[in-house]
Amino acid sequence: MPYDLFGEIPVTEDDVAAWVAAVAPRWLYPERSFRSYVRNYDVPGKIRAAKASGTFFQTIEKPRHAWHARLALDAVI
């Protein structure tokens, strides 16, 4: 189980950065956007839930494609 000695599921800064890079890379920069995304979308809570269900590493291994970026580019061109 992914629990520490206190019965909690630990979430590190590296976990948060890897999650955002895989799930929502648009929010990595600038730092203000990153912090806002992490806070408003409860990224640590989502990471804890993913670790508890065993899907955390699967989620960060396969980054999602930004299909909406392609649509926006088509609208501009």
N, CA, C and O atoms as a GROMACS GRO file, in nm:
protein
  308
    1MET      N    1   0.084  -0.119   0.000
    1MET     CA    2   0.000   0.000   0.000
    1MET      C    3   0.088   0.125   0.000
    1MET      O    4   0.201   0.121   0.049
    2PRO      N    5   0.038   0.232  -0.053
    2PRO     CA    6   0.119   0.354  -0.066
    2PRO      C    7   0.115   0.442   0.058
    2PRO      O    8   0.129   0.564   0.046
    3TYR      N    9   0.096   0.386   0.176
    3TYR     CA   10   0.083   0.466   0.298
    3TYR      C   11   0.217   0.483   0.368
    3TYR      O   12   0.304   0.396   0.359
    4ASP      N   13   0.234   0.597   0.436
    4ASP     CA   14   0.354   0.618   0.514
    4ASP      C   15   0.332   0.568   0.657
    4ASP      O   16   0.232   0.501   0.684
    5LEU      N   17   0.423   0.598   0.747
    5LEU     CA   18   0.413   0.548   0.884
    5LEU      C   19   0.294   0.604   0.961
    5LEU      O   20   0.252   0.546   1.060
    6PHE      N   21   0.240   0.718   0.915
    6PHE     CA   22   0.128   0.780   0.985
    6PHE      C   23  -0.006   0.745   0.922
    6PHE      O   24  -0.109   0.801   0.961
    7GLY      N   25  -0.007   0.655   0.827
    7GLY     CA   26  -0.130   0.613   0.764
    7GLY      C   27  -0.179   0.706   0.655
    7GLY      O   28  -0.292   0.694   0.608
    8GLU      N   29  -0.095   0.799   0.614
    8GLU     CA   30  -0.130   0.894   0.509
    8GLU      C   31  -0.065   0.852   0.377
    8GLU      O   32   0.035   0.781   0.376
    9ILE      N   33  -0.122   0.897   0.268
    9ILE     CA   34  -0.062   0.875   0.137
    9ILE      C   35   0.023   0.998   0.104
    9ILE      O   36  -0.032   1.107   0.086
   10PRO      N   37   0.154   0.981   0.096
   10PRO     CA   38   0.240   1.098   0.073
   10PRO      C   39   0.230   1.149  -0.070
   10PRO      O   40   0.220   1.072  -0.165
   11VAL      N   41   0.231   1.282  -0.084
   11VAL     CA   42   0.232   1.348  -0.214
   11VAL      C   43   0.350   1.444  -0.215
   11VAL      O   44   0.354   1.538  -0.136
   12THR      N   45   0.444   1.420  -0.304
   12THR     CA   46   0.562   1.506  -0.311
   12THR      C   47   0.545   1.612  -0.419
   12THR      O   48   0.454   1.605  -0.501
   13GLU      N   49   0.635   1.708  -0.418
   13GLU     CA   50   0.634   1.811  -0.522
   13GLU      C   51   0.660   1.749  -0.659
   13GLU      O   52   0.604   1.794  -0.760
   14ASP      N   53   0.744   1.648  -0.663
   14ASP     CA   54   0.771   1.578  -0.789
   14ASP      C   55   0.645   1.509  -0.841
   14ASP      O   56   0.619   1.507  -0.962
   15ASP      N   57   0.567   1.452  -0.749
   15ASP     CA   58   0.440   1.390  -0.789
   15ASP      C   59   0.347   1.493  -0.852
   15ASP      O   60   0.286   1.467  -0.956
   16VAL      N   61   0.337   1.609  -0.789
   16VAL     CA   62   0.248   1.715  -0.839
   16VAL      C   63   0.296   1.762  -0.976
   16VAL      O   64   0.214   1.779  -1.067
   17ALA      N   65   0.425   1.785  -0.991
   17ALA     CA   66   0.479   1.832  -1.120
   17ALA      C   67   0.457   1.727  -1.229
   17ALA      O   68   0.420   1.762  -1.341
   18ALA      N   69   0.478   1.601  -1.198
   18ALA     CA   70   0.458   1.494  -1.297
   18ALA      C   71   0.312   1.483  -1.335
   18ALA      O   72   0.280   1.461  -1.452
   19TRP      N   73   0.221   1.497  -1.238
   19TRP     CA   74   0.078   1.489  -1.265
   19TRP      C   75   0.034   1.601  -1.359
   19TRP      O   76  -0.034   1.578  -1.459
   20VAL      N   77   0.074   1.724  -1.326
   20VAL     CA   78   0.034   1.838  -1.408
   20VAL      C   79   0.095   1.827  -1.547
   20VAL      O   80   0.029   1.859  -1.646
   21ALA      N   81   0.219   1.782  -1.557
   21ALA     CA   82   0.284   1.765  -1.688
   21ALA      C   83   0.211   1.663  -1.773
   21ALA      O   84   0.204   1.678  -1.895
   22ALA      N   85   0.157   1.559  -1.712
   22ALA     CA   86   0.088   1.453  -1.787
   22ALA      C   87  -0.058   1.488  -1.816
   22ALA      O   88  -0.108   1.457  -1.924
   23VAL      N   89  -0.126   1.551  -1.721
   23VAL     CA   90  -0.269   1.573  -1.734
   23VAL      C   91  -0.302   1.709  -1.794
   23VAL      O   92  -0.394   1.721  -1.876
   24ALA      N   93  -0.229   1.812  -1.754
   24ALA     CA   94  -0.260   1.948  -1.799
   24ALA      C   95  -0.132   2.028  -1.822
   24ALA      O   96  -0.105   2.122  -1.747
   25PRO      N   97  -0.053   1.992  -1.923
   25PRO     CA   98   0.077   2.058  -1.941
   25PRO      C   99   0.068   2.206  -1.970
   25PRO      O  100   0.166   2.279  -1.951
   26ARG      N  101  -0.046   2.252  -2.015
   26ARG     CA  102  -0.063   2.395  -2.044
   26ARG      C  103  -0.045   2.479  -1.917
   26ARG      O  104  -0.009   2.597  -1.926
   27TRP      N  105  -0.070   2.421  -1.800
   27TRP     CA  106  -0.065   2.494  -1.674
   27TRP      C  107   0.070   2.486  -1.605
   27TRP      O  108   0.083   2.531  -1.491
   28LEU      N  109   0.172   2.431  -1.670
   28LEU     CA  110   0.304   2.423  -1.606
   28LEU      C  111   0.370   2.559  -1.589
   28LEU      O  112   0.437   2.583  -1.489
   29TYR      N  113   0.352   2.646  -1.684
   29TYR     CA  114   0.417   2.778  -1.681
   29TYR      C  115   0.315   2.885  -1.715
   29TYR      O  116   0.226   2.858  -1.796
   30PRO      N  117   0.322   3.000  -1.659
   30PRO     CA  118   0.412   3.048  -1.555
   30PRO      C  119   0.378   2.988  -1.418
   30PRO      O  120   0.275   2.921  -1.403
   31GLU      N  121   0.463   3.011  -1.323
   31GLU     CA  122   0.448   2.954  -1.189
   31GLU      C  123   0.312   2.988  -1.127
   31GLU      O  124   0.252   2.904  -1.059
   32ARG      N  125   0.265   3.107  -1.151
   32ARG     CA  126   0.136   3.149  -1.095
   32ARG      C  127   0.022   3.060  -1.148
   32ARG      O  128  -0.067   3.022  -1.072
   33SER      N  129   0.025   3.029  -1.276
   33SER     CA  130  -0.076   2.941  -1.334
   33SER      C  131  -0.067   2.801  -1.275
   33SER      O  132  -0.169   2.738  -1.246
   34PHE      N  133   0.055   2.753  -1.259
   34PHE     CA  134   0.076   2.621  -1.201
   34PHE      C  135   0.017   2.612  -1.060
   34PHE      O  136  -0.057   2.520  -1.029
   35ARG      N  137   0.051   2.709  -0.976
   35ARG     CA  138   0.001   2.707  -0.838
   35ARG      C  139  -0.150   2.719  -0.834
   35ARG      O  140  -0.216   2.653  -0.754
   36SER      N  141  -0.205   2.803  -0.920
   36SER     CA  142  -0.350   2.820  -0.926
   36SER      C  143  -0.418   2.690  -0.968
   36SER      O  144  -0.519   2.651  -0.909
   37TYR      N  145  -0.364   2.623  -1.069
   37TYR     CA  146  -0.422   2.496  -1.115
   37TYR      C  147  -0.417   2.391  -1.004
   37TYR      O  148  -0.516   2.322  -0.979
   38VAL      N  149  -0.303   2.380  -0.939
   38VAL     CA  150  -0.287   2.279  -0.833
   38VAL      C  151  -0.386   2.305  -0.720
   38VAL      O  152  -0.447   2.211  -0.668
   39ARG      N  153  -0.402   2.430  -0.683
   39ARG     CA  154  -0.492   2.464  -0.573
   39ARG      C  155  -0.640   2.447  -0.613
   39ARG      O  156  -0.717   2.384  -0.542
   40ASN      N  157  -0.678   2.504  -0.726
   40ASN     CA  158  -0.819   2.506  -0.765
   40ASN      C  159  -0.874   2.370  -0.807
   40ASN      O  160  -0.993   2.343  -0.791
   41TYR      N  161  -0.788   2.285  -0.860
   41TYR     CA  162  -0.833   2.153  -0.905
   41TYR      C  163  -0.795   2.042  -0.808
   41TYR      O  164  -0.806   1.924  -0.841
   42ASP      N  165  -0.750   2.078  -0.689
   42ASP     CA  166  -0.716   1.982  -0.583
   42ASP      C  167  -0.628   1.868  -0.635
   42ASP      O  168  -0.661   1.751  -0.620
   43VAL      N  169  -0.518   1.905  -0.696
   43VAL     CA  170  -0.427   1.806  -0.753
   43VAL      C  171  -0.374   1.710  -0.647
   43VAL      O  172  -0.370   1.590  -0.673
   44PRO      N  173  -0.333   1.756  -0.528
   44PRO     CA  174  -0.288   1.658  -0.427
   44PRO      C  175  -0.396   1.555  -0.391
   44PRO      O  176  -0.365   1.438  -0.370
   45GLY      N  177  -0.520   1.598  -0.385
   45GLY     CA  178  -0.629   1.505  -0.356
   45GLY      C  179  -0.647   1.403  -0.467
   45GLY      O  180  -0.673   1.286  -0.441
   46LYS      N  181  -0.633   1.449  -0.591
   46LYS     CA  182  -0.645   1.357  -0.705
   46LYS      C  183  -0.529   1.259  -0.707
   46LYS      O  184  -0.547   1.142  -0.742
   47ILE      N  185  -0.410   1.306  -0.670
   47ILE     CA  186  -0.293   1.217  -0.665
   47ILE      C  187  -0.312   1.112  -0.556
   47ILE      O  188  -0.284   0.994  -0.578
   48ARG      N  189  -0.360   1.155  -0.440
   48ARG     CA  190  -0.385   1.057  -0.332
   48ARG      C  191  -0.485   0.951  -0.376
   48ARG      O  192  -0.465   0.831  -0.352
   49ALA      N  193  -0.592   0.994  -0.441
   49ALA     CA  194  -0.693   0.898  -0.488
   49ALA      C  195  -0.635   0.804  -0.592
   49ALA      O  196  -0.665   0.684  -0.592
   50ALA      N  197  -0.552   0.857  -0.682
   50ALA     CA  198  -0.490   0.773  -0.785
   50ALA      C  199  -0.391   0.675  -0.724
   50ALA      O  200  -0.384   0.560  -0.767
   51LYS      N  201  -0.316   0.719  -0.625
   51LYS     CA  202  -0.222   0.627  -0.559
   51LYS      C  203  -0.298   0.519  -0.484
   51LYS      O  204  -0.257   0.403  -0.484
   52ALA      N  205  -0.407   0.556  -0.420
   52ALA     CA  206  -0.486   0.458  -0.345
   52ALA      C  207  -0.548   0.354  -0.438
   52ALA      O  208  -0.558   0.237  -0.402
   53SER      N  209  -0.588   0.397  -0.559
   53SER     CA  210  -0.650   0.303  -0.653
   53SER      C  211  -0.547   0.232  -0.740
   53SER      O  212  -0.580   0.140  -0.814
   54GLY      N  213  -0.420   0.275  -0.732
   54GLY     CA  214  -0.314   0.211  -0.809
   54GLY      C  215  -0.301   0.261  -0.952
   54GLY      O  216  -0.238   0.194  -1.034
   55THR      N  217  -0.358   0.376  -0.983
   55THR     CA  218  -0.353   0.428  -1.121
   55THR      C  219  -0.259   0.547  -1.137
   55THR      O  220  -0.251   0.604  -1.246
   56PHE      N  221  -0.189   0.586  -1.033
   56PHE     CA  222  -0.104   0.705  -1.041
   56PHE      C  223   0.004   0.692  -1.148
   56PHE      O  224   0.019   0.780  -1.233
   57PHE      N  225   0.078   0.584  -1.146
   57PHE     CA  226   0.188   0.568  -1.241
   57PHE      C  227   0.139   0.550  -1.384
   57PHE      O  228   0.206   0.593  -1.478
   58GLN      N  229   0.024   0.489  -1.402
   58GLN     CA  230  -0.034   0.479  -1.536
   58GLN      C  231  -0.073   0.617  -1.588
   58GLN      O  232  -0.058   0.645  -1.707
   59THR      N  233  -0.122   0.702  -1.501
   59THR     CA  234  -0.164   0.836  -1.541
   59THR      C  235  -0.046   0.922  -1.583
   59THR      O  236  -0.053   0.993  -1.684
   60ILE      N  237   0.063   0.917  -1.507
   60ILE     CA  238   0.176   1.003  -1.542
   60ILE      C  239   0.261   0.945  -1.655
   60ILE      O  240   0.340   1.017  -1.716
   61GLU      N  241   0.247   0.816  -1.684
   61GLU     CA  242   0.323   0.756  -1.794
   61GLU      C  243   0.268   0.796  -1.930
   61GLU      O  244   0.345   0.814  -2.024
   62LYS      N  245   0.138   0.810  -1.940
   62LYS     CA  246   0.074   0.839  -2.068
   62LYS      C  247   0.016   0.979  -2.068
   62LYS      O  248  -0.098   0.998  -2.027
   63PRO      N  249   0.092   1.078  -2.112
   63PRO     CA  250   0.038   1.214  -2.117
   63PRO      C  251  -0.079   1.222  -2.214
   63PRO      O  252  -0.082   1.153  -2.316
   64ARG      N  253  -0.173   1.304  -2.180
   64ARG     CA  254  -0.290   1.322  -2.266
   64ARG      C  255  -0.256   1.418  -2.379
   64ARG      O  256  -0.181   1.514  -2.361
   65HIS      N  257  -0.312   1.390  -2.495
   65HIS     CA  258  -0.289   1.475  -2.610
   65HIS      C  259  -0.379   1.597  -2.601
   65HIS      O  260  -0.494   1.588  -2.559
   66ALA      N  261  -0.325   1.710  -2.640
   66ALA     CA  262  -0.401   1.835  -2.636
   66ALA      C  263  -0.484   1.847  -2.763
   66ALA      O  264  -0.449   1.924  -2.853
   67TRP      N  265  -0.593   1.773  -2.770
   67TRP     CA  266  -0.678   1.775  -2.890
   67TRP      C  267  -0.740   1.912  -2.910
   67TRP      O  268  -0.765   1.953  -3.024
   68HIS      N  269  -0.766   1.985  -2.800
   68HIS     CA  270  -0.826   2.116  -2.812
   68HIS      C  271  -0.731   2.217  -2.875
   68HIS      O  272  -0.775   2.314  -2.937
   69ALA      N  273  -0.601   2.197  -2.858
   69ALA     CA  274  -0.503   2.288  -2.919
   69ALA      C  275  -0.508   2.276  -3.071
   69ALA      O  276  -0.493   2.375  -3.143
   70ARG      N  277  -0.529   2.154  -3.120
   70ARG     CA  278  -0.540   2.135  -3.264
   70ARG      C  279  -0.664   2.206  -3.318
   70ARG      O  280  -0.659   2.266  -3.426
   71LEU      N  281  -0.774   2.200  -3.246
   71LEU     CA  282  -0.895   2.269  -3.287
   71LEU      C  283  -0.875   2.419  -3.290
   71LEU      O  284  -0.922   2.487  -3.381
   72ALA      N  285  -0.806   2.472  -3.190
   72ALA     CA  286  -0.779   2.616  -3.185
   72ALA      C  287  -0.689   2.658  -3.301
   72ALA      O  288  -0.710   2.763  -3.360
   73LEU      N  289  -0.591   2.576  -3.333
   73LEU     CA  290  -0.501   2.608  -3.443
   73LEU      C  291  -0.577   2.605  -3.576
   73LEU      O  292  -0.553   2.690  -3.662
   74ASP      N  293  -0.668   2.511  -3.594
   74ASP     CA  294  -0.749   2.505  -3.715
   74ASP      C  295  -0.836   2.631  -3.729
   74ASP      O  296  -0.859   2.679  -3.840
   75ALA      N  297  -0.884   2.684  -3.616
   75ALA     CA  298  -0.968   2.803  -3.621
   75ALA      C  299  -0.887   2.927  -3.658
   75ALA      O  300  -0.939   3.020  -3.719
   76VAL      N  301  -0.760   2.928  -3.621
   76VAL     CA  302  -0.674   3.044  -3.650
   76VAL      C  303  -0.629   3.044  -3.794
   76VAL      O  304  -0.622   3.149  -3.858
   77ILE      N  305  -0.598   2.926  -3.846
   77ILE     CA  306  -0.542   2.919  -3.982
   77ILE      C  307  -0.648   2.926  -4.085
   77ILE      O  308  -0.618   2.921  -4.204
   0.00000   0.00000   0.00000
